[in-house]
Amino acid sequence: MHDYFIGLMSGTSLDGADGVMVDFSGDRLRVVASASEPFAGSFRAELLALNAPSHNELHRAALAGSELAVVYARVVAALMHQAQAQGIYAVHVQAIGAHGQTVRHQPQRTSNAPSGVGYTLQLNHPALLAELSGIDVVADFRSRDVAAGGQGAPLVPAFHQGIFGNGDDSVAVLNLGGISNLSVLPPSGATWPVVGFDCGPGNALMDAWCLRHTGQPFDAGGAWAKSGRLIPALLGRLLDEPYFGQPIPKSTGRDLFSLAWLAEKIQPFAGERPEDIQNTLTELTVCACTAGVSSYGKKSSELIVCGGGAFNLHLLERLQTALPWLRVSTSDAHGLGPLQVEAAAFAWLARQMLRRQPGNLPGVTGAAGARVLGALYPA
């Protein structure tokens, strides 16, 4: 008996939507189909603008959520086209897990809110996606964890444990999206739990700087950064951010690591070569991630890298140099492509919701307990 789910993910890199159809019926999940669609430049710019207060933002956010649902629907159609060649049709798919596009993430408790809890906001229009696809949709995964006092993120460590966990050794998994997040997975029988948190910037600042100075949406292979030189004083200024010293649980996003944050940090270095700043921004990501691994993943034998940053060869080389006791690999060496991991995680979260099983790890997010995550939008 097959157990088909679709997962959709569009992350803080704002580069597009990734989707997978997976079959959970075996001992390990099987990827049936995968597809992605880049965001149009104008849509990407609008999503980036909606990360900060702006004119008429409620109206514009509603329109952006609908546009995202249309992009998601096209990804689903591409997945179904591949699946139909294998005799799999929409009626066989139990649900779509659609994360939405995070534009605000403020989960911290606040005295300004009557409930005392913060919030997290993902643009989406799951009802429209259900209408367009003819498949049940599960969305809004983070809110219940935040309502229970948690960060609402990261939600993938439980999935990482099931997919990448090694019975004999501790393994660390680093997702390099716009923001970087780390999962440290204990071996079987360990007395310590899964650890997970956001390290800080991943690709977001590097991509923005690359686009501004080269016109390219990302630094392919990290070649531009590698051509530059480190600016130690700038790196020190970038690392002088209180978030890096905060204890876990913690999560972050473009609310903090924004273009305005970057502009303020680099202002004294306006005369430096752009490629040298790119090299330094890459090193910022390396430092943020290696600090997390050094603090919580010392017992790990391997660092598995996924997300778009897994294709940045210079970044991978720097991670391996900074973490010589670990073997640095990418997730495709473990059966799941770097751009498939987070999408597959949201397929798994949709499955957890339909089975009324928890999707969060309270020790990771800080929530008061395990919670069933997500809301169902029937087709």
HELIX and SHEET records of a PDB file:
HELIX    1   1 GLY A   41  ALA A   49  1                                   9    
HELIX    2   2 GLU A   57  GLN A   84  1                                  28    
HELIX    3   3 ALA A   90  HIS A   92  5                                   3    
HELIX    4   4 PRO A  126  SER A  133  1                                   8    
HELIX    5   5 SER A  143  ALA A  147  1                                   5    
HELIX    6   6 PRO A  157  PHE A  164  1                                   8    
HELIX    7   7 ALA A  204  THR A  214  1                                  11    
HELIX    8   8 ALA A  220  GLY A  222  5                                   3    
HELIX    9   9 ALA A  223  SER A  227  1                                   5    
HELIX   10  10 PRO A  232  LEU A  239  1                                   8    
HELIX   11  11 PRO A  242  GLY A  245  5                                   4    
HELIX   12  12 LEU A  259  ILE A  266  1                                   8    
HELIX   13  13 GLN A  267  PHE A  269  5                                   3    
HELIX   14  14 PRO A  274  TYR A  296  1                                  23    
HELIX   15  15 GLY A  308  PHE A  311  5                                   4    
HELIX   16  16 LEU A  313  ALA A  322  1                                  10    
HELIX   17  17 SER A  331  HIS A  334  5                                   4    
HELIX   18  18 VAL A  341  LEU A  354  1                                  14    
HELIX   19  19 PRO A  362  THR A  365  1                                   4    
SHEET    1   A 6 ARG A  30  PRO A  38  0                                        
SHEET    2   A 6 GLY A  16  ASP A  23 -1                                        
SHEET    3   A 6 TYR A   4  MET A   9 -1                                        
SHEET    4   A 6 VAL A  93  ALA A  98  1                                        
SHEET    5   A 6 VAL A 137  ALA A 139  1                                        
SHEET    6   A 6 ALA A 375  TYR A 377 -1                                        
SHEET    1   B 2 GLN A 101  GLN A 106  0                                        
SHEET    2   B 2 TYR A 119  LEU A 123 -1                                        
SHEET    1   C 5 VAL A 195  PRO A 201  0                                        
SHEET    2   C 5 ILE A 179  LEU A 185 -1                                        
SHEET    3   C 5 SER A 170  LEU A 176 -1                                        
SHEET    4   C 5 SER A 300  CYS A 306  1                                        
SHEET    5   C 5 ARG A 327  THR A 330  1                                        
END                                                                             
